[in-house]
Amino acid sequence: MNMLQVIVAGAAENARREQPALCPFCGSDPPLAAQIAGKFIVGCESDDCAANPQVSGSTVSAAWERWNARAP
């Protein structure tokens, strides 16, 4: 899966959810989805976010699920 496919899959996964997966620290939308070293990463890439949180998963869906389980 290339970077564009990961981002498209992440956006599609996000669109299926009832609530957008906003960054719990700065409220930016949408967070970044990328594949790095065999793991899928969802994280905030906003220049205004002091925390820049990230989570990973073995699939795009697993990474988004972990991201949405985060508490602010």
C-alpha positions in Angstrom: 0.0 0.0 0.0 1.5 3.3 -1.0 1.1 6.6 0.9 -1.8 7.9 -1.2 -3.6 4.6 -0.8 -3.1 4.8 3.0 -4.4 8.4 3.1 -7.4 7.5 0.9 -8.2 4.4 3.0 -7.9 6.5 6.2 -10.2 9.2 4.9 -12.8 6.5 3.8 -12.6 4.9 7.3 -13.0 8.3 8.9 -16.0 9.1 6.7 -17.8 5.9 7.9 -17.6 7.0 11.5 -20.4 9.1 13.1 -17.9 11.6 14.6 -14.8 12.9 12.9 -11.5 11.8 14.4 -10.3 15.2 15.6 -7.0 15.6 17.4 -8.0 15.5 21.1 -5.4 18.2 21.9 -5.8 20.9 19.3 -9.0 19.9 17.5 -7.4 19.7 14.0 -9.1 17.7 11.3 -8.2 15.3 9.8 -5.2 13.6 11.4 -2.5 12.2 9.2 -2.6 8.5 8.2 0.6 6.9 6.9 2.4 3.6 6.6 5.9 3.6 8.1 8.1 0.6 8.6 5.2 -1.8 8.1 2.9 -0.1 10.7 0.1 2.3 10.0 0.3 5.5 11.9 -2.5 8.0 12.6 -1.3 11.3 14.1 -1.8 15.0 14.3 0.5 17.0 12.0 -0.8 20.5 12.8 1.8 23.1 13.3 -0.4 24.6 16.1 -0.5 21.3 18.0 1.9 21.2 21.0 1.3 17.5 21.6 1.5 16.0 18.1 0.0 12.7 19.3 0.4 9.5 17.3 -0.9 5.9 17.5 0.0 2.9 15.4 -1.7 -0.3 14.3 -1.1 -3.3 12.1 -3.8 -2.1 9.7 -5.3 1.3 8.8 -8.6 0.3 10.6 -6.7 -0.8 13.7 -4.8 2.5 13.8 -8.0 4.6 13.4 -9.7 2.5 16.1 -6.8 3.2 18.5 -6.9 6.9 17.5 -10.6 7.2 18.2 -10.2 5.4 21.6 -7.9 8.2 22.8 -9.1 10.4 25.6 -8.3 14.1 25.5 
